[in-house]
């Protein structure tokens, strides 16, 4: 009974080569190689510029006389505290975010809900039509709004203001951001629609059997099941309302940025060439966006139901 | 009893009052829903209707505040070797005649009846300025022709497509590789790297703008070239990485494990196993990047403003407002600006964001 003693035909001892990596290490290394483009990009395009902006924000760097740059400490930030223009712009940015994002989300959600009805016909064409305005360049929208509100030949005046006996709207600029916000529901709508269509119908069937009405089903099944999609839409809408590029870029020129703060930063940068001060403003804006984003991520544990990750994928 | 046969019973049930009522409710509900959504889309796209209608109008029609809302042309009548303007003149019997104006003073007009010129000159008294011109529908394409000839459209398109081609290539290759790395390999600390990647989406442009502007113009001397618009995309884009990784994770791992066992390396597995199953996601990301690059204006306005010959479509359009184009030309240029992305969207709508199911941002 030699083989029971454990000395029997055992598997050969794995040949340990001192310089060979284990499978796991090899996998990590290969995976890491695939990540190199992003890691390089992160260091070159994000980390270094952000640190540089932070550094510049403590100087009086000006584009036209770089040799006169000196360290000024917190002076730029103190200037910001006394700068009513910057304060108003920052407040305007936050106000736009607070007004536009909930409306965009609600409209996108309502539209996705209508589209998830089996009774709706011609869905592919309608879906594309509702999405279409989201890819129109900002400058084209600017032309359209300027024409639409033209006091002489614009349709708003011809079809609504004149028949009602009202004076024509003189300034169309205030309607440009409204139009942009209204026409930005596309990505959120498609993401929520995709999520709604992936909810298993058995769940609704079970709730119906238990006597849940359509409103109960919406709030207790649809909303929790698609909450990751709602959260994702919230994030991308937040980014674009602060003038960032998320998913879809309309190419807003700086002077017409949706976010007044961004417009103000760019005025400081290009009209006054105060790069040091512009950097300080950008740092302030970055902090505001970071706080808003962090708060949103923190709130997810109360309302977003992320699907459980499989245990075997510990990464 | 014939009526109790299964068919007869089915027919009777079909026409029974309760079934009829149910079907009518059902039909009414469907009709209301579909009607509602078409009304909604009409309202939603109302500004586009304005754009399309105005772009094919003439400036003369826009200047006349009493012209019809549809694209039309003021009618003229050739008489005596001249083109006479035609007006809608109300008659005593309540009808409206279309008379051409031969001669006018402040209060009197000599008309000729366009339908009955043999009647000769009709003298008329009244305030003719309150009369409306006669319009007939006509589509004017001259606005497009003028734009095409005055702005160097072939060159603008070429520049835009050069940028789109190279950035598309770079951003897709890099993002696919990184998404593959994040979705298939157990990398030490990979979870935190991925969260860092997601976090970079939130970084506003403004903060990286100043240093990168200084580096591109002062250090690398890339001002006036396509390089600042192309090179940053070679490193992939965080949001595309996120979307692709989400999609790659839905592809069963068994398939690429089988391929790996057959001796396929990671790159081969990616190309022959993962990518064929991720076509809609890759097409979606490619399209998103296409739309973004087509619309891109900031980088172009920063780095291409010194080189007129390198302008892109969207950037060149920025100048139209200050040039002082009239509304109908502006609408025509808006159409020229958006027609390419819209056509691409409609051609690719079968793939676009079709199975983009976002399950979580942290996971």
Interface residues (C-beta under 8 A of the other chain):
Chain A: X24 X27 X28 X30 X31 X32 X33 X34 X35 X37 X38 X39 X40 X41 X42 X44 X45 X46 X48 X49 X50 X52 X53 X56 X63 X66 X114 X117 X119 X120 X121 X124 X126 X127 X128 X129 X130 X131 X132 X133 X135 X136 X137 X138 X139 X140 X141 X142 X143 X144 X145 X146 X147 X148 X150 X152 X153 X154 X155 X158 X159 X179 X182 X187 X190 X191 X194 X195 X198 X228 X229 X231 X232 X235 X236 X239 X242 X243 X244 X245 X246 X247 X248 X249 X250 X251 X252 X253 X254 X261 X262 X265 X266 X269 X275 X278 X279 X281 X282 X283 X285 X286 X289 X290 X293 X297 X300 X304 X306 X307 X309 X314 X315
Chain B: X29 X30 X33 X34 X36 X37 X41 X44 X45 X46 X47 X48 X50 X51 X54 X62 X63 X65 X69 X174 X177 X178 X180 X181 X182 X184 X185 X186 X187 X188 X190 X191 X193 X196 X197 X200 X201 X202 X203 X204 X205 X206 X207 X208 X209 X210 X211 X212 X213 X214 X215 X218 X232 X234 X235 X236 X238 X239 X241 X266 X288 X291 X292 X294 X295 X296 X297 X298 X301 X314 X317 X318 X320 X321 X327 X330 X331 X333 X334 X335 X337 X338 X341 X342 X345 X346 X349 X350 X352 X353 X354 X355 X356 X357 X358 X359 X360 X361 X362 X363
